[in-house]
Amino acid sequence: MSSVTTLTGVPGILRPFKEYLTGKNLAAGSQIAYYGCVGTCTPFVELLAYATRDMNLSHLFVPLFDESNARILKNVPGVGMQTGDPVDVKPEVIVLMGGACDAGRSCNGRRRKSGRITAWCACCRCMLYEHV
């Protein structure tokens, strides 16, 4: 089998993610919820959100699985994406960051219960669940 594309580093995460979201044809304002570890996942979440800032989507960070502590991510001119005010979680897409997905070994056991969302694993870049 031949390799179609090889991406490494930060672009190797950001480009496929943006392509994935573009392919979803999400409505303006659709929520993208990033679930991850406090501190270590936050900079990566900010990068993913920044890479898709021109798509008119709403981004939020959920520390671990504590939706009561979810925060909106806003683009601050001259600074980049930053966490802000608390926000209600009503995602169209869920992104599980590396610590939350356990390096791909237990991704499928972490699916959100709602059947209307898609989950994408930022660690192993696999599609976890897609409502048809």
N, C-alpha and C positions, 0 to 999 in steps of 0.2 A: 504494500500500500504506500502510495506517495503522499508526502505532506502537501497540503493545499496552501496553508499559511502558517508561519511561525511568528508569534509575537512574544516579546519578553519585556520584563520590567513594567513600569507604570503604564505605558501605552498598551501593553499586552492584557491589561485588565480594563482600562478605560474604553478602548475602541470596541471590543466585543460587547461591552455593556451598553454603550450608546447605540450600537447596531441592533442589539436585542430590544431596547426600548423603542427605537424607531420602528421596528417591525411589529410592535404591539399596536400601533396606531391609537395611542391613548388620547382621550379627550383632554382639552386644556384644563389645567388644574388638578388632574388626576394625582392621587397621593402615591408616592413611592416611600415605603417604610423600610428603613435599614435597622435590623436587629443585630446588636453586637455588644462586645465588652466595653465597659467604660474606660476611657483613656486610650487604650491601644487601637481600638477600631475607629474611634472618632475621626482621626486624620484621614483614614482611608474613605470613610463615609463622606467627608467633606470633599475629597478628590472626585469621587463618583458623582456626587451632586453637582460639583463645579463643571465636570465634563459634559453634563447634560443641561446646563443652566439655560441654554437657548431653546429648550423644548417646551417651555411654559408648563412645567410640572411642579407639583408641590412635594418637597422632600422633607422627611422627618427622621429623627434618630430615636430608636427605642433601646434604652440600656437593658441589655440581656433580654428578658421577655416581660419587663415591667412596663406595660402600656400606660399605666397611670403616671409615669415619669417621662413620657414622650415629649420631645422638643422639636419645633419647626427649625428647618435650616434655611437661612436667608443669605442671599448674595450681598455682601457689604462691599460697595465700590472701593477699589484700591486695597482691599484686604482679602476677599474671597468668601467662601461659604463659612458661616458661623452659626452655632446653635442659638436659638432664641427662646421665645415664649412657649409655655406648655401648649399642646395641641391634642385634639381627639384623633384617635387612630381609626381611619376608614380607608385602608389602602386598596389600590388596584393591583399593585405589585409589591411583593415582600422580597427584600434582599437579606439573606442570612450571611453575616460576616464570618470569617474563619473560626473564631472561638465558639460561635454559636452553632456552627454546623459540624464541629468535631472532625475537621479535615476530610470530609466526605464519607466517613465511616457510618454516620448515623443521620445523614441529611433527611432521608425519607421518613424518619420517625419524628421530625420536627415540623411537619406540615401544619399550616394554619387550618382551622376547621371550616372556615367559610369557603364555599365552592365558587366564589366569584373572582378570586384573585389568582395571581401567578406568583410563584416563589422562584427566585434565582439565587444560586449559591455563588457568592463572590470568591470563595476559597477555591472550589474545584470547578466553577463556572458551569455547573450542571443545571438543567431545568428540573426543579423539584416537583412542581405541580402546575398544571395548566388546565383551567376550566374550559371545557369545550361547549 
